[in-house]
């Protein structure tokens, strides 16, 4: 278990954009364009550069955090969409990062710096 924990910890802390990608994939497989669109909408319309985005996806794939996935059966075979899904390791890393961020917020709430919801 310690070895597995060390494997997850080596990715932390995640860059915000990387966490955005992992969170979007937590809902299921997605193709690149839908990921870009939804991340831009959630981040208030900040433009995501496609070259940077696909470089990030390749790095996440190479690190084993995401995997390439098959497209939908009813998709037009002429389309060249590349689908991705969250790997088991990617899910553990995303969960660990969310817990890490949550811990950063719990203390300020206890000190009454933030309102408790």
Wavefront OBJ file of the C-alpha trace (Angstrom):
o trace
v 0.000 0.000 0.000
v 2.886 2.374 0.752
v 4.348 1.807 -2.702
v 0.949 2.608 -4.271
v 0.653 5.737 -2.102
v 4.148 6.849 -3.158
v 3.144 6.381 -6.789
v 0.127 8.682 -6.343
v 2.020 11.255 -4.273
v 4.674 11.749 -6.941
v 2.078 13.566 -9.086
v 0.956 15.973 -6.353
v 0.306 18.830 -6.324
v -1.401 18.873 -9.711
v -1.459 21.898 -11.943
v -4.997 23.339 -12.024
v -5.392 22.574 -15.732
v -4.392 18.939 -15.196
v -6.938 18.625 -12.383
v -9.577 20.138 -14.688
v -8.885 17.433 -17.289
v -8.986 14.616 -14.737
v -12.229 15.921 -13.225
v -13.872 16.160 -16.643
v -12.858 12.577 -17.425
v -14.214 11.355 -14.086
v -17.673 11.508 -15.694
v -16.646 9.133 -18.488
v -14.740 9.001 -21.750
v -14.565 12.179 -23.798
v -13.028 13.403 -27.005
v -10.527 16.242 -27.003
v -12.759 18.979 -28.403
v -15.515 18.390 -25.825
v -12.912 18.517 -23.052
v -11.539 21.841 -24.298
v -15.027 23.320 -24.647
v -16.182 22.294 -21.165
v -12.963 23.339 -19.426
v -13.114 26.758 -21.113
v -16.743 27.200 -20.018
v -16.006 26.179 -16.436
v -12.956 28.442 -16.243
v -14.939 31.499 -17.327
v -14.086 31.368 -21.009
v -10.304 31.414 -20.675
v -8.921 30.247 -24.013
v -7.208 26.875 -24.065
v -4.579 26.612 -26.772
v -5.070 23.335 -28.681
v -1.338 22.581 -29.000
v -0.831 22.995 -25.252
v -3.964 20.985 -24.536
v -2.965 18.001 -26.666
v 0.588 18.141 -25.274
v -0.937 17.902 -21.793
v -3.129 14.968 -22.848
v -0.098 13.136 -24.253
v 1.826 13.711 -21.015
v -1.109 12.461 -18.925
v -1.378 9.399 -21.161
v 2.368 8.743 -20.959
v 2.205 9.020 -17.144
v -0.661 6.521 -17.053
v -3.247 8.963 -15.676
v -5.496 8.748 -18.727
v -5.972 6.172 -21.461
v -7.070 6.293 -25.057
v -10.611 4.976 -25.426
v -12.755 3.816 -28.300
v -15.270 6.229 -29.777
v -19.009 5.709 -29.882
v -20.318 2.933 -32.130
v -22.741 5.318 -33.860
v -20.029 7.884 -34.606
v -19.248 8.737 -38.220
v -16.229 6.564 -39.157
v -14.840 9.489 -41.190
v -14.393 11.606 -38.060
v -10.969 11.483 -36.466
v -11.883 12.215 -32.869
v -9.547 10.887 -30.246
v -11.268 9.717 -27.059
v -9.742 9.537 -23.606
v -10.801 8.019 -20.303
v -9.523 8.247 -16.764
v -7.265 5.365 -15.738
v -7.428 3.717 -12.330
v -4.222 5.545 -11.368
v -5.644 8.822 -12.695
v -8.750 8.414 -10.540
v -6.606 7.777 -7.445
v -4.422 10.810 -8.221
v -7.455 13.067 -8.774
v -9.029 11.834 -5.525
v -5.794 12.458 -3.612
v -5.495 15.986 -5.046
v -9.090 16.841 -4.155
v -8.504 15.585 -0.595
v -5.292 17.633 -0.416
v -7.115 20.774 -1.533
v -9.983 20.088 0.846
v -7.526 19.849 3.749
v -6.161 23.266 2.808
v -9.628 24.756 3.156
v -10.734 22.943 6.325
v -8.224 24.720 8.586
v -9.147 28.263 7.464
v -12.819 27.403 8.019
v -12.045 26.147 11.510
v -10.234 29.422 12.174
v -13.322 31.286 10.950
v -11.515 32.837 7.986
v -14.090 31.274 5.660
v -17.774 30.665 6.236
v -18.798 27.058 6.778
v -21.418 25.993 4.250
l 1 2 3 4 5 6 7 8 9 10 11 12 13 14 15 16 17 18 19 20 21 22 23 24 25 26 27 28 29 30 31 32 33 34 35 36 37 38 39 40 41 42 43 44 45 46 47 48 49 50 51 52 53 54 55 56 57 58 59 60 61 62 63 64 65 66 67 68 69 70 71 72 73 74 75 76 77 78 79 80 81 82 83 84 85 86 87 88 89 90 91 92 93 94 95 96 97 98 99 100 101 102 103 104 105 106 107 108 109 110 111 112 113 114 115 116 117
